[in-house]
Amino acid sequence: MQSSMALSVLVERLWSLGWGVAWLLLLVCAVWALNHAWWRPRRQDRLLRAQGLQGTPYRFLRGDLKEYKRLLDEALSKPMSLSHHIIPRVEPFLHAAMNDLGNRFFSWFGPVPRVMIMDPELVREILSNKFGHFERATLSPLGQALGTGLLSYNGGKWAKHRRILNPAFHVEKLKRMLPAFSASCGDLVGRWENLVGQEGSCELDVWPEFQYFTGDVISRGAFGSNYAEGRRIFQLQLELAQLVVQAIHSAYIPGYRFLPTPKNNRIKAINKEIRSLLRGIIRKREEAMKTGEASGQDLLGLLMESNIKQFQEHGNKNAGLTIDEVVEECKLFYLAGQETTAVLLTWTMVVLSMHPEWQERAREEVLQVLGKDKPEFDGLNRLKIVTMILYEVLRLYPPLLHIQRRTYKTVEIGNVSYPPGTLLALPIVFLHHDQILWGEDASEFKPERFAQGIAKASRDQVAFFPFGGGPRVCIGQNFALLEAKMGLSWILRRFWFELSPSYAHAPHSVVTLRPQHGAQLRLHKLGVVSLWSLGWGVAWLLLLVCAVWALNHAWWRPRRQDRLLRAQGLQGTPYRFLRGDLKEDKRLLQEALSKPMPLSHHIIPRVEPFLHAAMNDLGRRFFSWFGPLPRVMIMDPELVREILSNKFGHFERTTLSPLGRAVATGLLSYNGGKWAKHRRILNPAFHVEKLKRMLPAFSASCGDLVGRWENLVGQEGSCELDVWPEFQYFTGDVISRAAFSSNYEEGRRIFQLQLELAQLVVQAIHSSYIPGYRFLPTPMNNRIKAINKEIRSLLRGIIRKREEAMKTGEASGQDLLGLLMESNIKQFQEHGNKNAGMTIDEVVEECKLFYFAGQETTAVLLTWTMVVLSMHPEWQERAREEVLQVLGKDKPEFDGLNRLKIVTMILYEVLRLYPPLLLMQRRTYKTVEIGNVSYPPGTLLALPIVFLHHDQILWGEDASEFKPERFAEGIAKASRDQVAFFPFGGGPRICIGQNFALLEAKMGLSTILQRFWFELSPSYAHAPHSVVTLRPQHGAQLRLHKVGVVS
């Protein structure tokens, strides 16, 4: 009992002691916070003012930060004029304070006083730091996320790191890196030459280009023998910098960076991956250096050689850098090396666009000194005008706006005693634009001021210090200037440039001085002359020729064709100038699409209301006007057969519209000999035996699809699902695997881009048509061009890799690309003629067509099949029974799929009722007689698939009903004429991928039927709608159930 009482007393005393200590700690923290945020700033304020310094009034905790942000937001809200007087925009608070308080004043950076040092003598004294009174300001936690290294150290640690790093940046060592610089320059100008193309000019935002370029230089210059890993680190470092910039711009909340937000987690993950990659590179180098393999041709090699030397000379483990310290220095290579030169080159090109006379002088010097050879070190050193230009750009647009040093004890400088913790700001941009030091033209671009070097450019040598000064001068300044000279020299020898009309002059400081809205320039190949120089006479002549052609195209020729067709007994709609029946067609279509239709398969009045109405008025044999072109409806199966067989070559495929060509050309758009050559090369790739090799790819995609659906239905066993986007993704995935199996990831990226491209083209089709609008630099047009360019680039890369692999015997013909390339090579070998096979560009276009046709056709077929089977559950059950009987629950094999008679009948019937394409067109290129009618050149012959598929004369009175049994004895006996069914076309131009599409559809449907049953959702609206292919306008919402789960 007594022991329990004693324990209770002891616990009570401990609690009292604990509370006492807690209150004491709280009191200490409160006193420290009050001292930090109020008492100390007030003491410092009185001390500085007592010595004659003027300053802004101190505001509790935040100081001048709120006013600083307000003025900066106001300044950045609009671009400035094309002037180099940038201070009011980039430092509006300090600019206003200097106007109010003079050159010698202090402001408040939170609770810390910051004194402006505008006297060059005092700047020199602070930078030289002879007595060690000043230290570099500590980086913020966000700044430390990007990199610490030499940049953030002070005292002995800084001295040790600088001593080890110095040899790596010696001029003689930098000479070794010229090949790396040259390779990156070659890549840059090569990419730009592709962009300007045959036109000889293009618009380009050079800011991201130079970010990429300088990162590439660092990747080669710092990690030459580990270039690929170096490039990965650059990509991560760039993403990290973007995340840090976003964090800087967001509202500051103390401790927020420790919360597990997606952005904070990503910052940590990137830092972890960068460290891991760098540690791996460093360890490889250490092992290589032990065996004598590594060479000091890059920065990392030179740094590690210098580090080992320090260990050997001092015999002390603390004499050199640890691996973690080497990692931080490597991160700093990227941040400082990439950013500084990128902004220097960007502002140089902007400024030379504003001052074309200096651009021309620089170009003349480069061509005179270097010619067209690769720049060498000695030649670059002789570029006096280029050097003057770079110095003047660094003066007007310094990468860093100011440098800060901090006093860690009371220091007297310039007859003022500064208390500990005072920030001394050395405002580079203010000193660089100071009229006292540089003259009244200080904010004008005058490179000639550097004609006699830096020392004589101003009234004081310390007036120019873009890379800092004293012992802590930027260690990489020679690296940066050498890189900038070489980059600018390469560009000047191949291009001239000017500001784009879309360029907004908006310098903006985020770590470094960047262009806020990019740096859009017009880039021209040297020697490209403006079309205006051809003269007004030629322009007027062309205008006259165009006017005559337009009148003939839009009026005279259509009127002649109209008279000729009517004279032969054809009825037609009246011709309306230029637009023909397009306006009426659009009006009726919009009216039909404004509401869904009942659950019926009689879709013609909805999907083709204009042709449906015209046929009711004019009969089965009539013509209408597709703009200024006559379009004749061919409803006679015999004539359809004759046109599709095209025995005498009288008919050609209609030319794709420019928007259609943006999606794909290839086999689809060719005629004559070119079509025959491509078809001959492509045929072997789509042979049934070759398609069997692709079944594992089909199976993998089917497995992913049903796996995803099983997760969606979950334990409940059912869910609602829009199957249209699901099948778009699925069929794109199949193509990605089947066409590019060994390059699957790149194939997936191409699919995503192709899908986005198709969506943009659909939007463009739906918008009002304005001739020539596609050439305007609108966001949509620019995006279409950018996507096409990226798709072509990715495909070219895949094709080149395959070519190299095939040369070494590594490639296999297990996918469409491999089979196509094997067939293509065979053509070259058999004919020994460079024109016998396809060019790379033609292979690229065929690959684009794989995606568009292969993905779109099967996606709509599977979507309508599931919709129709939901409307007819008895056929869904019959199909499932057949699949389970023939295939069981195993993965479908080729022979099993071929035995699925009911599934095949269902797919044929769906293709009949909902054909992917509503009509096919052929065009006469000369006068042709067919069916006792003579058609003039340029007549469109429409083969209306959907009308023929629903024709009661051919299919009986139940033509618009779902009756798969009509295909029980095959296609030939399903209707009164075999040509009545042609969802994939017919004749020699029949769709080359029909077997691929049907095999994919059978496998996809079988895999679904094995696991699920489905029904229409109450939210489903039956609304077939043709946009290139016949799609569900509002999606295809179904209720999906696991087999065995009752609704």
BAZA-182950 format. One record per residue (C-alpha): z, y, x. Coordinates in steps of 0.2 Angstrom, whole numbers, plus 5000, padded with zeros to 4 digits. Example, Ala and Ser with C-alpha at 12.3 -4.5 7.8 and 13.67 -1.06 7.14 Angstrom:
503949785062
503649955068
! end
This chain:
500050005000
500550125014
499050085024
497850125009
498750285006
498550325025
496750285024
496550395009
497350545018
496250515033
494650505022
495250665014
495450755030
493750695037
492950765021
493850935024
493350935042
491550885037
491451025025
492151145037
490851095051
489551115037
490051285032
490151335051
488451275054
487751365039
488651525045
487851505062
486151475055
486351625043
486851735057
485451675068
484151695054
484851875050
484751915069
483051845070
482351935054
483352095054
484652145067
483552105083
481952185076
482952345071
483652355089
481952325096
481252465085
482552585090
482352545108
480452565108
480452725098
481852805109
480552785124
479252885115
478252745107
477652765089
477552615078
477352555060
478952535050
479752365051
479752265034
480952115032
480351955040
478451985036
478252145047
476452205045
475652035040
475452075022
474652245025
473552165039
472952025027
472552155013
471552265024
470652115032
470252035015
469552205009
468452215025
467752045024
467352055006
465652135010
464452125025
464252275036
462752375041
461652315056
462752395069
463752345083
465252445078
466252295072
468052355075
468352425057
467752255050
468552125062
470252225066
470452345051
472352355052
472452395071
470952515069
471852615055
473552605065
472652675081
471852815071
473652855064
474752825079
473652845094
473152725108
475052685113
475952615098
476752455092
476652355075
477552205068
476852025070
478151955057
479851995065
479152015083
478552185090
476752185096
476352335108
474452385110
474052405129
472552515130
472752575149
471652465160
472952485175
474352415164
473052275158
472752235176
474652225180
474952115165
473551995169
473951985187
475751945183
476351955201
478151935197
478051815183
478751925170
477551885157
477151715149
475751655137
476251665119
476651495111
475351415101
475651395082
475951215076
474151225068
473451285085
474351145094
473451015082
471751075090
472351055108
473651115120
473251085138
473151225151
472951355138
474751335131
475751305147
476751425157
477651435174
477651275186
476751165173
475351285171
475151305190
475151115193
473751085179
472751235186
472851165203
472250995198
470851065186
470151195198
469051075209
468151005193
467551185189
466951235206
465151295206
464551155217
465251025205
464451115190
462751095199
462950905196
463050935177
461351025176
460450865171
461650845156
461351025151
459551005152
459550845141
460450935128
459351085129
457850975127
458550895111
458851065104
457151135106
456350975102
457250975085
456751155082
454951115086
454950985073
455651115061
454351245064
453051105063
451251155061
451651305051
452351375067
453851455059
455451415049
457051495044
458551425053
460451455053
460751455072
462651455071
462851265066
461451225078
462351295092
463951215087
463051055088
462151095104
463751155114
464651005107
463250895114
463350975131
465250945132
464950765127
463750745141
464550855154
466350795151
465950615147
464250575154
464450385156
465450375140
464250495130
464250395113
466150405112
466150585118
464950625104
466150545092
467650645099
466550805096
466250755078
468050725075
468550885084
467350985074
468050915058
469850945064
469351125068
468651155050
470251085043
471351195053
470351345048
470551305030
472451285033
472451455041
471551535027
472751455014
474451525009
475751495022
477251385016
478551345030
478651155033
477051125022
476251035037
477550895036
477050845018
475950695016
474550795008
472750725010
472250865022
473850845032
473550655033
471750685038
472350805052
473550675058
472250535057
470950635067
472150675080
472650495082
470850435083
470450565096
471950515106
471450335105
469650365110
470150475125
471450355131
470150215130
468850315140
470250365153
470850185155
469050125157
468750265171
470350215179
469850035180
468050085186
468850195200
469950055206
468349955209
467350105216
466150105202
466450275194
465650435201
466250615199
464650675190
465550735174
467150835171
468250685167
467750605183
468050755193
469750785185
470350605188
469750615206
470750775208
472250695199
472250545210
472150655225
473750745220
474750585218
474150525235
474550685244
476250715237
476750525234
477750585219
477450525201
477750705195
476350775206
474950735195
474550725176
475050595164
473850505153
474450615138
474150765148
472450715153
472050685135
472650855130
471550935144
470050835137
470350905120
470351075127
468651045135
467951025118
468851165109
468651305122
466951235130
466051205113
466751355103
466551495117
464751455121
464151425103
464751605098
464051685113
462251605110
462351645092
462751825094
461451835108
460051775097
460651895083
460752045094
459052005102
458351985085
458952165082
458252225098
456552135100
456152245116
457552165125
457051995119
455252015126
455952085143
457051925144
455651815140
454551895153
455851875166
456151685161
454251645162
454051735178
455551665187
455651485179
453851465173
453751315161
454851195173
456551135169
457751275174
458651245191
460251315197
459451445210
458151495197
459551525184
460451635196
458951745198
458851795180
459551965181
458952035164
459651875155
461351895164
461452085159
461052035141
462351905140
463652025148
463252155135
463352035121
465051975128
465652155128
465052195110
465552025103
466951955114
467351775108
469251815108
469651985100
471352005110
472451915123
474351915121
475751895133
477651895129
479151955139
480451825141
481651955149
481852145149
480252215159
479752395163
477952435164
477152605162
478752695162
479252595146
480652455146
480152315134
481552205127
481352005128
480251935115
479052085114
477152035112
476052135123
474252135115
472752165127
471452215114
469852155122
468752215108
469552385108
469352405127
467552345126
467152475114
468152615121
467152775123
468252835137
467852685147
466052655142
465452825136
464852885119
463652745117
465052615119
464552535102
462652525106
461752385114
461252435132
461152295144
460552415158
462352465160
462652305169
461152325181
462252355196
463552215191
465152215181
466052335194
464952485190
464652455172
466152555166
467352685173
468652545176
468252365181
469652295170
468752375155
467752205154
468752045153
467951935140
468651775149
470351855153
470851905170
472051875184
472651695189
472451645171
470651695170
469651565160
469351415171
467751375162
466851535163
465551485175
465251325165
465051435149
463851565157
462751425166
462651335149
462151495140
460851545153
460051375152
460051365133
459351545131
458051515144
457351355135
457351445119
456451605125
455051495133
454551415117
455051535103
455151715097
456351755083
456851885071
458251915058
457951825041
457951935025
459451825020
460451865035
462051965031
462952045047
464751995045
465651955061
467351875057
468751815068
469351635065
470051585082
468451655089
467251785083
466051695071
464651745059
465551735042
464051685032
462951605046
461651675057
459951655048
458451685059
456551665057
456051555071
454251565077
453251465090
452651575104
450851635100
450951615081
450251775074
450551845056
449251805043
449151995039
448152015055
446751915047
446352075037
446252135020
444452095018
444751905020
446151925008
445152004994
443751874997
444951734995
445651814980
443951824972
443551644976
445251584969
444951684953
443251604950
443951434954
445451464942
444251524928
443151374930
444751254931
445651334916
444151384904
442351344908
442551164913
443751114899
442551194886
441051094893
442050934893
442650964875
440850984869
440250834878
441650714871
441550784853
439550754854
439950564857
441050554841
442750564849
444050674839
445250774849
446550914848
445851094850
445951164868
447151304872
446951404888
447751334903
449151244894
448151134883
449451034872
450851044884
451851174874
451651074857
452050914867
453650994874
454151064857
453950894848
454850804862
456350924862
456450904843
456450714844
457750714858
458950834850
459750684840
459950504843
458850374834
459550234823
459850064831
458050014830
456749964843
455450074835
455550204849
453750274849
454150424837
455550474849
454850444866
453050504863
453150614847
451550714851
450450564854
451150474839
450750624828
449050644835
448650454833
449150464815
448050614812
446550574823
446550384824
446650264838
445150334848
445550524852
445850644866
447150774869
447350904883
448550884898
448451064903
446651094907
446250914908
445550804894
446650644892
445850504882
446850364873
446250194877
446950074864
445649934866
446349794876
444549754883
444349924889
446049924897
445649764906
443949844912
444850004918
446249904927
445149784935
444049934942
442649814948
441449954953
442750074959
442350204946
444250254942
445550314954
447450344952
447950514947
448650624961
450450644961
451150814957
452050904971
453750864964
453250684962
452650674980
454350744985
455150584979
453850454986
452050434990
451450274999
450450144990
450750214973
449750374977
448250314987
446550264982
444950184990
445050115007
446750185011
447550094996
446649935001
447249945019
449049975014
449049835000
448349715013
449749755025
451149755012
450549595002
451449465014
453049555013
453149524994
452549344994
453649224984
454149124999
454649285009
455649344994
456749184994
457449245011
458149395002
459149294990
460749315000
460549505000
460349494981
461849384979
462949494990
462549644979
462849544963
464449484970
464949664973
464449724955
465449584946
466849604957
466949794953
466849754935
468149614936
469349744943
468949864929
469249744915
470849694924
472249594915
471749664898
470149574900
469049714893
468549894896
467250024891
465850054904
464250154905
463050024913
461650144917
462450224933
463150054937
461449974938
460750124947
462050094961
461749904960
459849904962
459950044976
461249924985
460049774983
458649884991
459749935005
460149755009
458449685006
457449815014
458549865029
459749715031
460249745049
460249935046
461249925030
462350075032
460850185036
459950105021
461450155010
461350335016
459550345012
459850274995
461150404991
459950544997
458550464987
459650464972
460150644974
458250694977
457750604961
459050704951
458550864959
456650824955
457150784937
458050954935
456551044942
455450944929
456551004915
456551184920
455151304916
453551284927
453151434938
451651404949
452151414967
453951424963
454351264974
453851364989
455251494986
456851474997
457951434982
459551324985
458651184975
457051194985
457951205001
459051054997
457450954992
456750995009
458350955018
458550795009
456750745013
456950795031
458550685033
457750535024
456250545035
457350565051
458450415046
456950305042
456050355058
457650305068
457750135059
455850105062
455950145081
457450035083
456549895075
455049925086
456049915101
456949755095
455349675090
454649705108
456149605115
455949475102
457649515094
457049565076
456849445062
455749455046
457149435034
457049595026
455649705018
455549815033
455449675046
454049585036
453049745034
453149785052
452649605057
451149625045
450749795052
450749735070
449749585065
448349705058
448349795075
448149635085
446849565074
445749715073
446149795090
445949965082
447250105081
446650145063
446849955057
448749975053
449950105047
450650255057
452550285057
452350415044
451450295033
452850165035
454150295031
453250335015
453150155010
455050135014
455350285002
454350194989
455350034991
456850144985
456150234971
455050104963
456249954967
457850044962
457250134946
456249994938
457549854939
458949974934
458150024918
457649844914
459449784916
460149924907
459049904891
459249714893
461149734891
460949854877
459749744867
460849594870
462249694863
461249724848
460749544846
462349444851
461449274846
460249294860
461549344872
462549184868
460949084869
460549154886
462349124892
462248944887
460648924896
461349004912
462948904912
461948744908
460648774922
461748864935
463548824931
464648944939
463848934956
462849064965
461149064957
459748984968
457849014967
457448844959
458848874946
458249044942
456548984939
457148864926
457948994915
456648994901
457649094888
458249224901
456449254906
455849264888
457249394885
456749494900
454849494895
455349554877
456449694884
454949744895
453849744880
454949854869
455649964883
454349964896
454950064912
453350174911
452650234894
450850254900
449750234915
448350344919
446650334929
445450474932
443550474933
442950554949
441150544943
440250524926
440650354920
440150254904
441450144896
441450074878
439850174874
440650334879
440150434894
441650524902
441350674913
442150684930
444050734930
444350644913
446050564912
446050394904
447750354897
448250174895
449750194883
450850044888
452150074875
450850094861
449949934865
451649844867
452149894849
450449874841
450449774825
448649724827
449049644843
450849584840
450949564822
451949654809
453549624818
452949714834
454449824834
455749694832
456649594846
455949414845
455949334863
455249174855
453549254855
453549224874
454049034872
452348974878
452149114891
451349284892
449549224888
449949154870
451249294866
449949414858
448149414852
447549474869
448349444886
448049624891
449249684877
450749654889
450649744905
452349824910
451949814928
450049864926
448649754930
447149714940
447149734959
448349884957
449649774948
451449824954
451649734971
453549724968
453549634951
454149464957
455549554967
456049654952
456049504940
456949394953
458249534955
458449554936
458649364933
459949354946
460949504941
460949454922
461349274926
462849334937
463449444923
463249314909
464249194919
465749304919
465649424904
465149454886
464749624880
464449734864
463949914860
465350034862
465650154846
465250294858
463550234862
462050334855
460350254855
459250374864
457850314874
457150454885
455650454897
456050544914
454750454926
455450294919
456250254901
458050294903
459550304891
459750494888
461650494885
462050334895
462250154890
464150134885
464649954882
466249864879
466349734893
467449574890
467849434901
467149264895
468449184885
469249354880
469149384861
468749564855
! end
